[in-house]
Amino acid sequence: MKRFMHVALQDKQSLFSLFTGLVVSVIGTSATSQGHSGTGLMVVGASILSLAGFSLAASLHKTKQAIRPASNQLKAKEA
């Protein structure tokens, strides 16, 4: 979780997308609770949140791959 937050704070575009998706979803939820048709906004917000989540997961996987070979090189050097 700590690494996820670090990657999220480094990737400003994904962080903005998470915030935007959350705001759009909240607006859609409040519109629905007041009797208006806000389901479209909720779907758009959920889509933005899921795409931002996939982007952050890919960034997290990429940093994990970049870290792993360096640790393997250190183990080889010690042996």
MARTI-715208 format. One record per atom (N, C-alpha, C): chain; residue in one letter; residue number from 1; atom name; x, y, z. Coordinates in steps of 0.1 Angstrom, whole numbers, plus 5000, padded with zeros to 4 digits. Layout:
N
PT  mol  type  seq  atom  east  north    up
PT    A     a  NUM    CA     X      Y     Z
...
END
This chain:
79
PT  mol  type  seq  atom  east  north    up
PT    A     m    1     N  5008   4988  5000
PT    A     m    1    CA  5000   5000  5000
PT    A     m    1     C  5009   5013  5000
PT    A     k    2     N  5020   5012  5007
PT    A     k    2    CA  5029   5023  5008
PT    A     k    2     C  5035   5026  4994
PT    A     r    3     N  5039   5016  4987
PT    A     r    3    CA  5044   5017  4974
PT    A     r    3     C  5034   5023  4964
PT    A     f    4     N  5021   5018  4966
PT    A     f    4    CA  5010   5023  4957
PT    A     f    4     C  5008   5038  4959
PT    A     m    5     N  5008   5043  4972
PT    A     m    5    CA  5007   5057  4974
PT    A     m    5     C  5018   5065  4969
PT    A     h    6     N  5030   5059  4969
PT    A     h    6    CA  5042   5066  4964
PT    A     h    6     C  5041   5068  4949
PT    A     v    7     N  5037   5057  4942
PT    A     v    7    CA  5035   5058  4927
PT    A     v    7     C  5023   5067  4924
PT    A     a    8     N  5013   5067  4932
PT    A     a    8    CA  5001   5076  4929
PT    A     a    8     C  5005   5090  4930
PT    A     l    9     N  5013   5093  4940
PT    A     l    9    CA  5017   5107  4942
PT    A     l    9     C  5027   5112  4931
PT    A     q   10     N  5035   5102  4926
PT    A     q   10    CA  5045   5106  4915
PT    A     q   10     C  5037   5108  4902
PT    A     d   11     N  5027   5100  4899
PT    A     d   11    CA  5020   5101  4887
PT    A     d   11     C  5008   5111  4888
PT    A     k   12     N  5011   5123  4886
PT    A     k   12    CA  5001   5134  4888
PT    A     k   12     C  4988   5132  4880
PT    A     q   13     N  4990   5128  4867
PT    A     q   13    CA  4978   5126  4859
PT    A     q   13     C  4969   5116  4864
PT    A     s   14     N  4974   5104  4869
PT    A     s   14    CA  4965   5094  4875
PT    A     s   14     C  4959   5099  4888
PT    A     l   15     N  4966   5107  4895
PT    A     l   15    CA  4960   5112  4908
PT    A     l   15     C  4949   5122  4904
PT    A     f   16     N  4951   5130  4894
PT    A     f   16    CA  4940   5139  4890
PT    A     f   16     C  4928   5131  4885
PT    A     s   17     N  4931   5120  4877
PT    A     s   17    CA  4920   5112  4872
PT    A     s   17     C  4912   5106  4883
PT    A     l   18     N  4919   5101  4894
PT    A     l   18    CA  4912   5095  4905
PT    A     l   18     C  4903   5106  4912
PT    A     f   19     N  4908   5118  4914
PT    A     f   19    CA  4900   5129  4920
PT    A     f   19     C  4888   5132  4911
PT    A     t   20     N  4890   5133  4898
PT    A     t   20    CA  4880   5137  4889
PT    A     t   20     C  4869   5126  4889
PT    A     g   21     N  4873   5114  4888
PT    A     g   21    CA  4863   5103  4888
PT    A     g   21     C  4855   5102  4901
PT    A     l   22     N  4862   5105  4912
PT    A     l   22    CA  4855   5106  4925
PT    A     l   22     C  4845   5117  4925
PT    A     v   23     N  4848   5129  4921
PT    A     v   23    CA  4839   5140  4921
PT    A     v   23     C  4827   5138  4911
PT    A     v   24     N  4830   5132  4899
PT    A     v   24    CA  4819   5129  4890
PT    A     v   24     C  4809   5119  4896
PT    A     s   25     N  4815   5109  4902
PT    A     s   25    CA  4806   5098  4909
PT    A     s   25     C  4798   5104  4920
PT    A     v   26     N  4804   5113  4928
PT    A     v   26    CA  4796   5119  4939
PT    A     v   26     C  4785   5128  4933
PT    A     i   27     N  4788   5135  4923
PT    A     i   27    CA  4778   5144  4917
PT    A     i   27     C  4766   5135  4911
PT    A     g   28     N  4770   5124  4905
PT    A     g   28    CA  4760   5115  4900
PT    A     g   28     C  4751   5109  4911
PT    A     t   29     N  4758   5105  4922
PT    A     t   29    CA  4751   5099  4933
PT    A     t   29     C  4741   5109  4939
PT    A     s   30     N  4746   5121  4941
PT    A     s   30    CA  4737   5132  4947
PT    A     s   30     C  4726   5135  4938
PT    A     a   31     N  4728   5135  4925
PT    A     a   31    CA  4717   5138  4915
PT    A     a   31     C  4707   5127  4916
PT    A     t   32     N  4711   5114  4917
PT    A     t   32    CA  4702   5103  4917
PT    A     t   32     C  4694   5103  4930
PT    A     s   33     N  4701   5107  4941
PT    A     s   33    CA  4693   5107  4954
PT    A     s   33     C  4683   5118  4954
PT    A     q   34     N  4684   5129  4946
PT    A     q   34    CA  4675   5139  4945
PT    A     q   34     C  4664   5137  4935
PT    A     g   35     N  4664   5125  4929
PT    A     g   35    CA  4654   5122  4919
PT    A     g   35     C  4657   5124  4905
PT    A     h   36     N  4669   5130  4902
PT    A     h   36    CA  4673   5132  4888
PT    A     h   36     C  4680   5120  4882
PT    A     s   37     N  4682   5120  4869
PT    A     s   37    CA  4688   5109  4863
PT    A     s   37     C  4704   5111  4863
PT    A     g   38     N  4710   5106  4873
PT    A     g   38    CA  4724   5108  4875
PT    A     g   38     C  4732   5095  4872
PT    A     t   39     N  4725   5085  4867
PT    A     t   39    CA  4732   5072  4865
PT    A     t   39     C  4743   5073  4854
PT    A     g   40     N  4741   5081  4844
PT    A     g   40    CA  4751   5083  4834
PT    A     g   40     C  4764   5089  4840
PT    A     l   41     N  4762   5099  4849
PT    A     l   41    CA  4774   5105  4856
PT    A     l   41     C  4781   5094  4865
PT    A     m   42     N  4773   5086  4871
PT    A     m   42    CA  4779   5076  4880
PT    A     m   42     C  4787   5066  4871
PT    A     v   43     N  4782   5062  4859
PT    A     v   43    CA  4789   5053  4850
PT    A     v   43     C  4802   5059  4845
PT    A     v   44     N  4801   5072  4842
PT    A     v   44    CA  4813   5079  4837
PT    A     v   44     C  4824   5080  4848
PT    A     g   45     N  4819   5083  4860
PT    A     g   45    CA  4828   5084  4871
PT    A     g   45     C  4835   5071  4874
PT    A     a   46     N  4827   5060  4874
PT    A     a   46    CA  4832   5047  4877
PT    A     a   46     C  4842   5043  4866
PT    A     s   47     N  4840   5047  4853
PT    A     s   47    CA  4849   5044  4842
PT    A     s   47     C  4862   5051  4844
PT    A     i   48     N  4861   5064  4848
PT    A     i   48    CA  4873   5072  4850
PT    A     i   48     C  4881   5066  4861
PT    A     l   49     N  4875   5062  4872
PT    A     l   49    CA  4881   5056  4884
PT    A     l   49     C  4888   5043  4880
PT    A     s   50     N  4881   5034  4872
PT    A     s   50    CA  4887   5021  4868
PT    A     s   50     C  4899   5023  4859
PT    A     l   51     N  4898   5033  4850
PT    A     l   51    CA  4910   5035  4841
PT    A     l   51     C  4922   5041  4848
PT    A     a   52     N  4919   5049  4858
PT    A     a   52    CA  4930   5055  4866
PT    A     a   52     C  4936   5044  4875
PT    A     g   53     N  4928   5035  4880
PT    A     g   53    CA  4933   5024  4888
PT    A     g   53     C  4941   5014  4879
PT    A     f   54     N  4937   5011  4867
PT    A     f   54    CA  4945   5003  4858
PT    A     f   54     C  4958   5010  4855
PT    A     s   55     N  4958   5023  4853
PT    A     s   55    CA  4970   5030  4850
PT    A     s   55     C  4980   5030  4862
PT    A     l   56     N  4975   5032  4874
PT    A     l   56    CA  4983   5031  4886
PT    A     l   56     C  4989   5017  4888
PT    A     a   57     N  4980   5007  4885
PT    A     a   57    CA  4985   4993  4887
PT    A     a   57     C  4996   4990  4877
PT    A     a   58     N  4995   4995  4865
PT    A     a   58    CA  5005   4993  4855
PT    A     a   58     C  5018   5000  4859
PT    A     s   59     N  5017   5012  4864
PT    A     s   59    CA  5029   5019  4869
PT    A     s   59     C  5035   5012  4880
PT    A     l   60     N  5027   5007  4889
PT    A     l   60    CA  5032   4999  4901
PT    A     l   60     C  5039   4987  4896
PT    A     h   61     N  5034   4980  4886
PT    A     h   61    CA  5040   4968  4881
PT    A     h   61     C  5053   4971  4874
PT    A     k   62     N  5054   4982  4867
PT    A     k   62    CA  5066   4987  4860
PT    A     k   62     C  5077   4990  4870
PT    A     t   63     N  5073   4997  4881
PT    A     t   63    CA  5084   5000  4891
PT    A     t   63     C  5088   4988  4898
PT    A     k   64     N  5079   4978  4900
PT    A     k   64    CA  5083   4965  4907
PT    A     k   64     C  5093   4958  4898
PT    A     q   65     N  5090   4958  4885
PT    A     q   65    CA  5099   4951  4875
PT    A     q   65     C  5113   4958  4875
PT    A     a   66     N  5113   4971  4876
PT    A     a   66    CA  5126   4979  4876
PT    A     a   66     C  5134   4977  4888
PT    A     i   67     N  5127   4974  4899
PT    A     i   67    CA  5134   4972  4912
PT    A     i   67     C  5140   4958  4913
PT    A     r   68     N  5133   4948  4908
PT    A     r   68    CA  5137   4935  4910
PT    A     r   68     C  5150   4931  4903
PT    A     p   69     N  5154   4935  4891
PT    A     p   69    CA  5167   4932  4885
PT    A     p   69     C  5178   4938  4893
PT    A     a   70     N  5177   4949  4899
PT    A     a   70    CA  5188   4955  4907
PT    A     a   70     C  5191   4947  4919
PT    A     s   71     N  5180   4942  4926
PT    A     s   71    CA  5183   4933  4937
PT    A     s   71     C  5189   4920  4933
PT    A     n   72     N  5186   4915  4922
PT    A     n   72    CA  5192   4903  4917
PT    A     n   72     C  5207   4905  4914
PT    A     q   73     N  5210   4917  4909
PT    A     q   73    CA  5224   4920  4906
PT    A     q   73     C  5232   4921  4919
PT    A     l   74     N  5226   4926  4929
PT    A     l   74    CA  5234   4927  4942
PT    A     l   74     C  5236   4913  4948
PT    A     k   75     N  5226   4904  4947
PT    A     k   75    CA  5228   4891  4952
PT    A     k   75     C  5239   4883  4944
PT    A     a   76     N  5240   4885  4931
PT    A     a   76    CA  5250   4879  4923
PT    A     a   76     C  5264   4885  4926
PT    A     k   77     N  5264   4897  4929
PT    A     k   77    CA  5277   4904  4932
PT    A     k   77     C  5282   4899  4946
PT    A     e   78     N  5273   4896  4955
PT    A     e   78    CA  5278   4891  4968
PT    A     e   78     C  5282   4877  4968
PT    A     a   79     N  5277   4869  4959
PT    A     a   79    CA  5281   4855  4958
PT    A     a   79     C  5294   4852  4951
END
